[in-house]
Amino acid sequence: MGPFEAQIISVIFGVGGAVVALGMILRFSLRKRELEARGGESHLESVVDSLREDLNETRTQLTEVQERLDFAERLLTDGRASGGRGPAD
């Protein structure tokens, strides 16, 4: 393959890439207009608020699980330090 063929292939791929990028931009802008026409902003805000509440609840549950794990580790460590064999004594 000579330099002329390589240039043609580069141009073809460059134009193809530009067409794909332009299609993605157009699709995004059409989707954005559709959401705005349906009041998408307020709908998205309610979804985000709901997700924030779920995230806060999950964080609370994770904190409780971490505290329980720390407690269980302390019990096991204290049992071994005192010479016992743990809870199954």
Secondary structure as the mmCIF struct_conf table of DSSP 4:
data_model
#
loop_
_struct_conf.conf_type_id
_struct_conf.id
_struct_conf.beg_label_comp_id
_struct_conf.beg_label_asym_id
_struct_conf.beg_label_seq_id
_struct_conf.end_label_comp_id
_struct_conf.end_label_asym_id
_struct_conf.end_label_seq_id
HELX_RH_AL_P HELX_RH_AL_P1 PRO A 3 ALA A 37
TURN_TY1_P TURN_TY1_P1 ARG A 38 GLY A 39
HELX_RH_AL_P HELX_RH_AL_P2 GLY A 40 ALA A 81
TURN_TY1_P TURN_TY1_P2 SER A 82 GLY A 83
TURN_TY1_P TURN_TY1_P3 PRO A 87 ALA A 88
#
